[in-house]
Amino acid sequence: MDQKASESIWRGIFLMSALVSVVSLVLIITFIFANGLPFMIDYGIGDFLFGQQWAPSPDWTAQDPKGAFGVLPMILGSFYTTIGAVIIGAPIGILTAIYLAYFCPEWLYKVLRPAVNLMAGIPSVVFGFFGLQVIVPWIRNSLPSNGLSMLAAMIVLAIMILPTVISISETSLRAVPSVFYNGGIALGATHERSVFTVVFPAARSGVISSVVLGMGRAIGETMAVQLVIGNQARISFNILDGIRTLTTNIILEMGYASGTHRTALISTAVVLFFFIILINAVFLILKNRGESY
């Protein structure tokens, strides 16, 4: 076989590999929207998105005796837990990245960096079990709550997004040309001041991107959240109450759902898909803006 034929074969293999990803994505989108959008239109997009009651089984206390399918409690639950996780986890992750990039001794870096990488490989159910056995009892014993709450989910998700925030933030900080840091030192700034006032602002696009990707990880998480959040389909502004997210709503009921109930859950996946698209669009905008600097 000559070199030209060999290159053609490998080119075809690479093309097929790329097409598998594209075709898989198209099939997933087609399945979700083909099954979810018709229900949303028939039920009423406004009623589905802004309805405050989720009662799939016949409930004579509901407005609709056939069941109510309002996902607003789950939308707010996903929003609250994601924002709470970012508020808790992002500062810790960013400061850790700064420490690893500019302050950490080499011997300690050889321990901390692999530990961060190992954290990224831990299954989500393990994080959830840790939250159930450690965080939930701590909240139950320290605060007026049964422990299964929004706060527990926020803490677990904050821990889970740390590897993403730390890794991307550190990479962004190390990608800043050394002339930035050296220029700050030459002008009389201390090491700390050069890092925080010169290098860090120059890497802000990558740092913000790490937070956005962390949000994507948090909003799409299921198993860990399901174990600690309480899974109550209600609207609450108290972080000590149990609530439900879009992902946990799907996993809790899909196993036994059928008919209208099943299509309503698929419609919930459509809403979640839009959130993921929005987060990825923000990430791409920030990435392109950073590359233009």
GULUM-344661 format. One line per 5 residues: number of its first residue (from 0); for each residue x, y, z of N, C-alpha, C. Coordinates in steps of 0.1 Angstrom, whole numbers, plus 2048, in hexadecimal, padded with zeros to 3 digits. Example, Ala and Ser with C-alpha at 12.3 -4.5 7.8 and 13.67 -1.06 7.14 Angstrom:
2
0> 884/7C7/84E/87B/7D3/84E/884/7DF/84E | 880/7EA/847/889/7F5/847/881/800/84F
END
This chain:
293
0> 808/7F4/800/800/800/800/809/80C/800 | 807/815/7F6/80F/821/7F6/80B/82C/800 | 813/836/801/810/840/80C/803/848/809 | 800/84A/7FC/7F4/852/7F9/7E8/84A/7FD | 7E7/83D/7FA/7DC/835/7FE/7DA/834/80D
5> 7E6/833/814/7E6/832/823/7E0/83F/829 | 7E4/84B/823/7DF/857/828/7D0/859/826 | 7CB/854/81B/7BD/854/817/7B5/84C/821 | 7BA/840/825/7B3/837/82E/7B2/83E/83C | 7BE/843/841/7BE/84A/84E/7B5/856/84E
10> 7B5/85E/842/7AC/869/841/79D/865/843 | 79A/85A/83C/78C/855/83D/789/850/84C | 793/84A/853/790/846/861/78E/852/869 | 796/85D/868/794/869/870/787/86F/86D | 783/86F/860/776/875/85C/76B/86E/863
15> 76B/860/863/761/858/869/760/85B/878 | 76C/85C/87E/76C/85F/88C/765/86C/890 | 768/876/887/762/883/88A/753/883/887 | 74F/87B/87D/741/87A/87A/739/873/884 | 73F/86A/88B/738/863/896/733/86C/8A1
20> 73C/876/8A4/739/880/8AF/72D/889/8AA | 72E/88D/89D/724/896/898/717/88F/897 | 717/883/891/70B/87B/890/704/878/89D | 70C/875/8A7/707/872/8B4/700/87E/8BA | 706/88A/8B9/700/896/8BD/6F3/899/8B6
25> 6F3/897/8A9/6E7/899/8A1/6DC/890/8A6 | 6DF/883/8A8/6D5/87A/8AC/6CF/87D/8BA | 6D8/881/8C3/6D3/885/8D1/6CA/891/8D0 | 6CE/89B/8C8/6C6/8A7/8C7/6B8/8A4/8C1 | 6B9/89C/8B6/6AD/898/8AF/6A3/890/8B9
30> 6A8/887/8C0/6A0/87F/8CA/69A/889/8D4 | 6A2/891/8DA/69D/89A/8E5/692/8A3/8E0 | 695/8AA/8D5/68C/8B4/8D0/67F/8AE/8C9 | 681/8A3/8C2/676/89D/8BC/66C/897/8C6 | 670/893/8D1/667/88E/8DC/663/899/8E6
35> 66C/8A3/8E8/669/8AC/8F2/661/8B9/8EE | 664/8BE/8E2/65E/8CA/8DD/64F/8C9/8DB | 64A/8BE/8D5/63C/8BD/8D3/634/8BD/8E0 | 639/8B7/8EB/632/8B8/8F8/632/8C6/8FD | 63D/8CD/8FC/63E/8DB/901/634/8E4/8FA
40> 633/8E2/8ED/629/8EA/8E5/61B/8E7/8E8 | 618/8D9/8EA/60A/8D5/8ED/606/8DA/8FB | 60F/8D8/904/60D/8DC/912/60C/8EB/914 | 614/8F2/90C/616/900/90E/624/903/913 | 62C/909/90A/63A/90C/90E/63B/914/91B
45> 632/91F/91C/632/927/928/62E/91F/934 | 623/917/933/61F/90F/93E/629/905/942 | 631/8FF/939/63B/8F6/93C/647/8FC/943 | 64B/907/93D/657/90E/943/655/915/950 | 649/91B/951/646/923/95D/63C/91D/966
50> 638/911/964/62F/90B/96D/636/907/97A | 62F/908/985/636/906/992/633/8F9/998 | 62B/8F1/992/627/8E4/997/62B/8D8/98E | 632/8CE/994/635/8C2/98C/62E/8B7/993 | 624/8B2/98D/61C/8A7/992/618/89E/987
55> 621/895/983/61E/88C/977/613/883/979 | 611/87E/985/606/875/988/5F9/87D/989 | 5EE/877/987/5E1/87E/989/5E0/883/997 | 5DE/890/998/5DE/897/9A5/5D2/8A0/9A5 | 5C8/89D/9AD/5BC/8A4/9AC/5BD/8B2/9B3
60> 5C8/8B4/9BA/5CB/8C1/9BF/5D1/8CB/9B5 | 5D6/8C5/9AA/5DC/8CD/9A0/5D2/8D3/997 | 5D6/8DD/98F/5CD/8E3/986/5C9/8DA/97B | 5D2/8D1/977/5CF/8C7/96C/5CE/8B9/973 | 5C3/8B3/973/5C2/8A6/979/5CA/89B/973
65> 5CF/89D/966/5D7/894/95F/5E6/895/963 | 5E9/8A0/96B/5F6/8A2/96E/5FB/8B0/96A | 604/8B5/972/60A/8C3/96F/619/8C1/96C | 61E/8C8/962/62B/8C7/95E/632/8D4/95D | 634/8DB/968/63B/8E8/968/649/8E6/96D
70> 653/8EA/966/661/8E7/969/668/8F4/96F | 660/8FE/972/667/90A/978/66E/906/985 | 669/8FE/98E/670/8FA/99A/67E/8F4/997 | 67E/8EB/98D/68B/8E5/989/694/8EE/982 | 68F/8F8/97A/698/901/974/69E/90A/97F
75> 696/90F/988/69C/917/993/6A6/90E/99C | 6A2/902/99E/6AB/8F9/9A6/6B9/8F7/99F | 6B9/8F5/992/6C5/8F4/98B/6CD/901/98B | 6C6/90C/98A/6CC/919/98A/6D3/91C/998 | 6CB/91A/9A2/6D0/91D/9B0/6DC/914/9B3
80> 6DB/907/9B0/6E7/8FE/9B4/6F3/902/9AC | 6F1/905/99F/6FD/908/997/703/915/99B | 6FB/91F/99D/701/92C/9A1/708/92B/9AF | 701/923/9B8/707/921/9C5/714/91A/9C5 | 715/910/9BC/721/908/9BA/72C/911/9B5
85> 729/91A/9AC/733/923/9A6/738/92D/9B0 | 72E/932/9B8/732/93C/9C3/73C/935/9CD | 739/929/9D0/742/922/9DA/74F/91D/9D3 | 74D/916/9C8/759/90F/9C2/762/918/9BA | 75D/922/9B2/765/92A/9A9/770/931/9B0
90> 76E/939/9BB/779/93F/9C2/783/936/9C7 | 77F/92A/9CC/789/920/9D1/791/91B/9C6 | 78A/918/9BB/792/912/9AF/79B/91C/9A9 | 797/929/9A8/7A0/933/9A2/7AC/936/9AA | 7AA/937/9B7/7B5/93A/9C1/7BE/92E/9C1
95> 7B9/922/9C0/7C2/916/9BF/7CA/916/9B3 | 7C4/91A/9A7/7CB/91B/99B/7D7/925/99C | 7D4/930/9A2/7DE/93B/9A3/7EA/935/9AC | 7E6/92E/9B7/7F0/929/9BF/7F9/91E/9B8 | 7F2/916/9B0/7FA/90B/9A9/803/912/99E
100> 7FE/91C/998/806/922/98D/812/92B/992 | 810/932/99D/81A/93C/9A1/81F/93B/9AF | 819/933/9B7/81E/933/9C5/821/926/9CB | 81D/91B/9C4/81F/90E/9C9/82E/909/9C8 | 834/904/9D2/841/8FE/9D1/840/8F2/9C7
105> 84B/8EF/9C1/84B/8E4/9B7/848/8D7/9BD | 84D/8D4/9C9/84B/8C7/9CF/83C/8C5/9D3 | 836/8D0/9D7/828/8CF/9DA/81F/8CF/9CE | 824/8D6/9C3/81C/8D5/9B7/81B/8C7/9B1 | 825/8BF/9B3/825/8B1/9AE/81B/8A9/9B5
110> 816/8AE/9C1/80C/8A7/9C8/7FE/8AC/9C5 | 7FD/8BA/9C5/7F0/8C0/9C4/7EA/8BE/9B6 | 7F3/8C0/9AB/7EE/8BF/99E/7E8/8B1/99A | 7EF/8A6/99E/7E9/899/99B/7DC/897/9A4 | 7DC/89D/9B0/7D0/89C/9B8/7C4/8A3/9B1
115> 7C6/8AE/9AB/7BB/8B5/9A4/7B7/8AC/998 | 7C0/8A7/990/7BD/89E/985/7B5/892/98A | 7B9/88C/995/7B2/881/99B/7A4/884/99E | 7A2/890/9A4/794/895/9A7/78B/895/99B | 790/899/990/788/899/984/784/88C/97F
120> 78B/881/983/787/874/97F/77E/86C/989 | 77B/872/994/772/86B/99E/764/86B/999 | 75D/860/999/74F/85F/994/746/868/99C | 73C/86E/996/733/877/99C/72C/871/9A8 | 729/864/9A7/721/85E/9B1/729/85D/9BE
125> 737/85C/9BD/73F/85D/9C9/73E/86A/9D0 | 73E/875/9C8/73C/882/9CE/72F/883/9D5 | 725/87D/9CF/717/87D/9D5/717/875/9E2 | 71E/86A/9E2/71E/862/9EE/726/869/9F9 | 730/870/9F5/738/878/9FF/72F/882/A05
130> 728/889/9FC/71E/894/A01/714/88E/A0A | 70F/882/A07/704/87C/A0F/709/878/A1C | 715/873/A1D/71B/86E/A2A/722/878/A32 | 726/883/A2C/72E/88D/A33/727/89B/A34 | 724/8A0/A28/71E/8AE/A27/710/8AE/A2D
135> 708/8A5/A29/6FA/8A5/A2D/6F9/8A4/A3D | 700/89A/A43/6FF/89A/A52/705/8A7/A58 | 70F/8AD/A52/714/8B9/A58/70A/8C4/A57 | 703/8C5/A4C/6F8/8CF/A4B/6ED/8CC/A55 | 6EA/8BF/A56/6DF/8BB/A5F/6E2/8BF/A6E
140> 6EE/8BD/A72/6F2/8BF/A80/6F6/8CE/A83 | 6F9/8D6/A78/6FD/8E3/A7A/6F2/8EE/A78 | 6E9/8EA/A6F/6DF/8F4/A6A/6D1/8EE/A6C | 6C7/8F7/A6C/6B9/8F2/A6D/6B4/8EC/A60 | 6B9/8E0/A5C/6B6/8DA/A50/6B8/8CB/A52
145> 6B1/8C3/A49/6B3/8B4/A4A/6BF/8B0/A42 | 6C6/8BA/A3D/6D3/8B7/A36/6D2/8B5/A27 | 6C7/8AF/A22/6C5/8AE/A14/6BF/8BB/A0F | 6C8/8C3/A09/6C4/8D0/A06/6CC/8D6/9FA | 6C8/8E2/9F6/6CE/8E9/9EC/6DD/8EC/9EF
150> 6DF/8EF/9FC/6ED/8F2/A01/6F6/8E6/9FF | 6F1/8DB/A02/6F9/8CE/A00/6FD/8CC/9F2 | 6F3/8CF/9E9/6F6/8CD/9DB/700/8D8/9D6 | 6FF/8E4/9DB/708/8EE/9D7/717/8EB/9DB | 718/8E6/9E7/726/8E2/9EC/72C/8D6/9E4
155> 723/8CC/9E1/728/8C1/9DA/72C/8C5/9CB | 724/8CD/9C5/727/8D2/9B8/733/8DB/9B8 | 735/8E3/9C2/741/8EC/9C3/74D/8E4/9C3 | 74D/8D8/9CA/759/8CF/9CB/75B/8C9/9BD | 750/8C6/9B6/751/8BF/9A9/756/8C8/99E
160> 754/8D5/99F/758/8DE/994/767/8E2/996 | 76C/8DF/9A2/77A/8E4/9A5/784/8E0/99A | 785/8D3/996/78F/8CF/98D/78E/8D7/980 | 782/8D9/97B/780/8E1/96E/785/8EF/970 | 781/8F6/97B/785/904/97D/794/905/97F
165> 79A/8FC/987/7A8/8FC/98A/7B0/8FA/97D | 7AD/8EF/976/7B5/8EB/96B/7B5/8F6/960 | 7AA/8FB/95C/7A9/905/951/7AF/912/956 | 7AC/916/962/7B1/923/967/7C1/922/968 | 7C6/917/96C/7D5/916/96D/7DB/917/95F
170> 7D5/910/956/7DA/910/948/7D9/91E/942 | 7CF/926/945/7CD/933/940/7D8/93C/947 | 7DA/93B/953/7E4/943/95A/7F2/940/955 | 7F5/933/952/803/930/94D/804/934/93F | 7F9/936/938/7FA/93A/92A/7FD/949/928
175> 7FC/951/933/7FF/95F/932/80E/961/930 | 812/969/926/821/96A/924/828/96F/930 | 834/96A/932/83C/96E/93E/83F/97D/93E | 83E/983/933/842/991/932/838/99A/93B | 82C/995/93C/822/99C/945/827/99C/953
180> 82A/990/958/82F/98F/966/83C/997/968 | 846/995/95F/852/99C/960/851/9AB/95F | 848/9AF/957/845/9BE/956/840/9C3/963 | 837/9BC/96A/833/9C1/977/83E/9C1/981 | 846/9B7/981/852/9B7/98B/85B/9C2/988
185> 85D/9C5/97B/867/9CF/977/862/9DD/97B | 854/9DF/97C/84F/9EB/980/84E/9ED/98F | 853/9E3/997/854/9E4/9A5/849/9DC/9AD | 840/9D5/9A6/836/9CE/9AC/83B/9C1/9B3 | 835/9BD/9BE/839/9B1/9C4/834/9A5/9BC
190> 838/999/9C0/834/98D/9B9/825/98B/9BA | 81F/98D/9C6/811/98B/9C7/809/996/9BF | 80E/9A2/9BF/807/9AD/9B8/808/9AB/9A9 | 813/9A6/9A4/815/9A3/996/80B/998/991 | 80A/98E/999/801/983/996/7F3/987/996
195> 7EE/98E/9A0/7E0/991/9A1/7DC/99E/999 | 7E5/9A7/996/7E1/9B3/98F/7E5/9B3/980 | 7EE/9AA/97D/7F3/9AA/96F/7F0/99D/968 | 7F5/992/96E/7F3/985/967/7E4/980/968 | 7DE/981/973/7D0/97D/974/7C6/984/96B
200> 7C7/991/96A/7BE/998/961/7C0/994/952 | 7CD/991/94F/7D0/98D/941/7CA/97F/93E | 7C8/977/949/7C3/969/947/7B4/968/94A | 7AD/974/94B/79F/974/950/796/96C/947 | 799/96D/93A/790/966/930/790/957/932
205> 79C/951/934/79D/943/937/797/93F/944 | 799/948/94E/794/945/95B/785/945/95B | 77F/94F/955/770/950/954/76B/944/94C | 772/940/942/76E/934/93A/76E/928/943 | 777/927/94C/778/91B/955/76B/91B/95E
210> 767/927/963/75B/928/96B/74F/924/963 | 74E/928/957/743/925/94E/742/916/94C | 74D/910/949/74D/901/947/74A/8FA/954 | 74E/900/95F/74A/8FA/96C/73B/8FB/96E | 735/906/96A/726/907/96A/720/8FC/962
215> 726/8F9/956/720/8EF/94E/721/8E1/954 | 72C/8DF/95C/72D/8D2/963/723/8D1/96E | 720/8DD/975/717/8DD/980/709/8DB/97C | 705/8E2/971/6F7/8E2/96D/6F3/8D4/967 | 6FD/8CD/962/6FA/8C0/95C/6FC/8B4/965
220> 700/8B7/972/703/8AC/97B/6F6/8A6/980 | 6F6/899/982/6EA/892/986/6EB/88A/993 | 6F3/87F/992/6F4/875/99D/6F8/87B/9AA | 702/883/9AA/707/889/9B7/6FC/892/9BD | 6F6/89A/9B4/6EB/8A3/9B9/6DF/89C/9BE
225> 6DC/891/9B7/6D0/88A/9BB/6D1/884/9C9 | 6DD/881/9CD/6DF/87B/9DA/6DE/884/9E6 | 6E0/891/9E3/6E1/89B/9EE/6D7/8A6/9EE | 6CF/8A8/9E3/6C7/8B4/9E2/6B9/8B3/9E8 | 6B4/8A7/9EA/6A7/8A6/9F0/69C/8A3/9E6
230> 69E/8A7/9DA/695/8A3/9CF/686/8A6/9D1 | 684/8B3/9D5/676/8B7/9D6/673/8C2/9CC | 669/8BF/9C4/665/8C8/9B9/65E/8D4/9BE | 665/8DE/9C3/65E/8E9/9C8/668/8F5/9C7 | 662/901/9C7/66A/90D/9C7/66D/912/9D5
235> 67A/914/9D7/67E/918/9E5/68A/921/9E3 | 68B/92C/9EB/697/935/9EB/69F/932/9F7 | 69C/928/9FF/6A4/924/A0B/6AE/919/A07 | 6BB/91C/A09/6C5/912/A05/6C5/906/A0E | 6BD/906/A19/6BC/8FB/A22/6B1/8F1/A1E
240> 6A9/8F5/A14/69E/8ED/A10/6A2/8E3/A05 | 69B/8D8/A04/69D/8CF/9F9/696/8D3/9EC | 69C/8D2/9E1/697/8D6/9D4/69A/8CC/9CA | 697/8CF/9BD/69A/8C5/9B2/69F/8CD/9A6 | 6A9/8C7/99F/6AE/8CD/993/6A9/8C6/987
245> 6AC/8CB/97B/6A7/8C6/96E/6AC/8B7/96D | 6B9/8B5/970/6BF/8A8/96D/6BA/89E/977 | 6B8/8A2/984/6B3/898/98D/6A4/895/98B | 69D/89F/985/68F/89C/982/68E/891/977 | 697/891/96E/697/887/963/69B/87A/969
250> 6A5/879/970/6AA/86C/975/6A1/865/97F | 69A/86E/987/691/868/991/685/861/98B | 680/867/980/673/862/97B/673/85B/96E | 67E/85C/967/67F/855/959/67D/846/95A | 682/840/965/681/832/966/673/82C/966
255> 66A/833/96A/65C/82E/96B/652/836/963 | 657/841/95C/64E/84A/955/64A/843/948 | 63E/847/943/638/843/937/62F/84D/931 | 62C/84C/924/622/855/91E/626/864/920 | 61C/86C/924/61E/87A/926/629/87D/930
260> 629/876/93A/634/878/944/642/877/93E | 644/86D/936/651/86A/930/654/876/926 | 64B/87A/91E/64E/885/915/650/892/91C | 64A/894/928/64C/8A0/930/65B/8A0/935 | 660/894/939/66E/893/93D/677/896/932
265> 674/891/926/67D/894/91A/67C/8A3/917 | 671/8A9/919/670/8B8/918/679/8BF/922 | 67A/8B9/92E/683/8BE/938/691/8BE/933 | 695/8B3/92C/6A2/8B2/926/6A4/8BD/91B | 69A/8C1/914/69B/8CC/90B/69F/8D9/912
270> 698/8DC/91D/69C/8E8/924/6AA/8E7/929 | 6AE/8DC/92E/6BC/8DA/933/6C6/8DC/927 | 6C2/8D7/91B/6CB/8D8/910/6CD/8E7/90C | 6C2/8EF/90D/6C4/8FD/90A/6CD/904/914 | 6CD/900/920/6D6/905/92A/6E4/902/927
275> 6E7/8F5/923/6F4/8F1/91F/6F9/8F9/913 | 6F0/8FA/909/6F4/902/8FD/6F8/910/901 | 6F0/916/90A/6F3/924/90E/701/925/915 | 703/91B/91D/710/91C/925/71C/91A/91B | 71B/910/911/725/90E/908/727/91A/8FE
280> 71C/921/8FB/71D/92D/8F3/725/938/8FA | 722/93A/907/72A/943/90F/738/940/90F | 73B/933/911/749/92E/911/750/931/904 | 74A/92F/8F9/750/931/8EC/752/940/8EA | 749/948/8EE/74B/957/8ED/757/95C/8F5
285> 758/957/901/763/95B/90A/770/955/904 | 770/949/8FF/77C/943/8F9/781/94B/8ED | 778/94F/8E4/77B/956/8D8/780/964/8DC | 77A/96A/8E6/77E/978/8EB/78C/977/8F0 | 78F/96C/8F8/79C/96A/8FE/7A7/968/8F3
290> 7A4/961/8E8/7AD/95F/8DE/7B0/96B/8D5 | 7A7/975/8D6/7A8/981/8CE/7B1/98B/8D5 | 7B4/989/8E2/7BC/992/8E9/7CB/990/8E5
END
